[in-house]
Amino acid sequence: MKYYIVEKHYIGPNPRDVKHIDFNRFEVTTKPPRDKEKRICVNGWLGTVDAVDRYAHGVYDSLAAAQHYIQTRLLTWGFRQDPEDDLPPDALAVYRPGRYPPITDDALIQWLEYRIEVSADDDDTELERQADKMIYELQQEGRRSYRLQMRDALEFLRDYAREERDD
């Protein structure tokens, strides 16, 4: 039996939307990947369907070899493995980038509202300082936010505080 790695990467609109925020993944399957013309393709781009880019990353003699390749070559900065009972029908294993699951914009703003006081007078330097601190705290709770996402959320809270002050 042969094992194949297929990368699925969402490229459509609203990538930080709750439906798409944790979509990107690497799947290990025994079904050979096919390109848009239905030809077997074990290395390279398979095409884009429904705003999802698909790439093949080789053929392996064992599940362990495919998993090792994902862990040491494709997701060297950290990964999470989906539980076996949550796998798609053809997948034997699914790996997602990052040690922590990402957080949606709305959930991040709600999380911040309970943990930090953002003032209407906070300048960009202060928001940068707060962003670093809050990213660390969020990771301690097992969640992930990117710097830009954290800055956007803090700016949103600052703008809201300014509107409240000016009303």
C-alpha positions in Angstrom: 0.0 0.0 0.0 1.2 3.5 -0.8 0.5 6.7 1.1 0.1 10.2 -0.3 0.3 13.7 1.2 -2.1 16.3 -0.1 -2.0 19.9 1.1 -5.2 21.9 1.1 -5.0 25.6 1.4 -7.9 28.0 1.4 -7.4 31.0 -0.9 -10.8 32.6 -1.0 -12.4 35.6 0.6 -12.6 36.2 4.3 -9.7 33.8 5.4 -10.2 34.8 9.0 -13.9 33.9 9.0 -14.9 31.2 11.4 -15.5 28.7 8.4 -12.0 29.3 7.0 -9.7 30.3 9.9 -8.4 26.7 10.6 -9.0 25.2 7.1 -5.4 24.8 5.9 -4.1 21.3 6.3 -2.0 18.3 5.1 -3.9 15.1 4.7 -2.3 11.6 4.4 -4.4 9.2 2.3 -4.0 5.9 0.4 -6.0 7.3 -2.6 -3.6 8.7 -5.2 -4.2 12.5 -5.7 -5.6 13.6 -9.1 -5.3 17.0 -10.8 -8.1 18.9 -12.5 -7.9 16.6 -15.6 -8.3 13.6 -13.3 -4.7 12.4 -13.9 -2.8 10.9 -11.0 -0.2 13.5 -9.8 2.0 12.7 -6.8 4.1 15.9 -6.8 3.0 19.5 -7.5 -0.1 21.6 -8.0 -3.4 19.7 -8.4 -5.6 22.7 -9.1 -8.1 25.0 -7.3 -11.6 23.9 -6.6 -14.1 26.1 -4.5 -11.3 28.5 -3.5 -9.1 25.6 -2.2 -5.6 25.1 -3.7 -4.5 21.5 -3.6 -0.8 20.3 -3.8 0.6 16.8 -3.8 3.7 16.2 -1.7 4.9 12.8 -2.7 4.2 9.1 -2.3 5.4 7.1 0.7 5.8 3.4 1.6 4.3 3.7 5.1 2.0 6.0 7.1 4.9 6.7 9.5 7.1 7.9 6.6 4.4 10.3 5.3 3.8 11.6 8.8 7.5 12.0 9.4 7.8 14.0 6.2 5.0 16.4 7.2 6.4 16.9 10.7 10.0 17.4 9.7 9.8 19.0 6.2 6.4 20.7 5.8 5.4 21.9 9.3 8.7 22.5 11.0 7.4 25.5 12.9 4.8 23.4 14.8 1.6 21.5 14.0 -1.5 19.9 15.5 -2.9 16.6 14.5 -6.7 16.1 14.1 -8.3 13.4 16.3 -9.0 10.2 14.4 -12.7 10.5 14.9 -12.7 13.9 13.1 -10.9 12.8 9.9 -12.4 13.2 6.4 -13.5 10.0 4.8 -10.3 9.3 2.7 -7.8 10.6 5.2 -5.7 8.5 7.6 -4.1 11.5 9.3 -4.6 15.3 9.1 -2.0 17.9 10.3 -2.7 21.6 10.6 -0.1 24.4 10.9 0.7 25.9 14.3 0.9 24.5 17.7 -2.3 26.3 18.7 -5.6 26.7 16.9 -6.3 30.2 15.5 -8.9 32.5 16.9 -11.6 34.4 14.9 -11.6 38.2 14.8 -14.9 38.3 16.8 -13.7 35.9 19.4 -10.4 37.7 19.8 -12.2 41.0 20.4 -14.4 39.4 23.0 -11.4 37.8 24.6 -9.6 41.1 24.7 -12.5 43.0 26.2 -12.3 40.9 29.4 -8.5 41.0 29.7 -7.3 44.5 28.8 -8.4 48.1 29.0 -7.8 49.9 25.7 -8.1 53.6 26.0 -9.1 56.2 23.4 -5.8 57.9 24.2 -3.6 54.8 23.4 -1.1 55.5 20.6 0.2 53.0 18.1 3.3 52.4 20.2 1.2 51.4 23.2 -0.9 49.1 21.0 2.2 47.4 19.7 3.4 46.8 23.3 -0.1 45.5 24.3 -0.2 43.2 21.2 3.0 41.4 22.2 1.7 40.9 25.7 -1.7 39.7 24.6 -0.4 37.3 21.9 1.7 35.7 24.7 -1.3 35.4 27.1 -3.5 34.0 24.3 -0.9 31.3 23.6 -0.8 30.4 27.3 -4.5 29.6 26.9 -3.8 27.4 23.9 -5.0 29.8 21.1 -3.2 31.6 18.3 -3.3 35.1 16.9 -1.1 36.7 14.3 0.4 40.1 15.1 -1.6 41.9 12.4 -4.8 40.3 13.7 -4.1 41.3 17.2 -3.2 44.9 16.2 -6.4 45.1 14.2 -8.5 44.0 17.2 -6.7 46.4 19.5 -7.2 49.3 17.0 -10.9 48.3 16.8 -11.2 48.6 20.6 -9.4 51.9 20.6 -11.6 53.3 17.8 -14.7 52.1 19.8 -13.4 53.9 22.9 -12.9 57.1 20.9 -16.4 56.9 19.5 -17.8 56.4 23.1 -15.7 59.4 24.3 -16.8 61.7 21.5 -20.6 60.9 21.9 
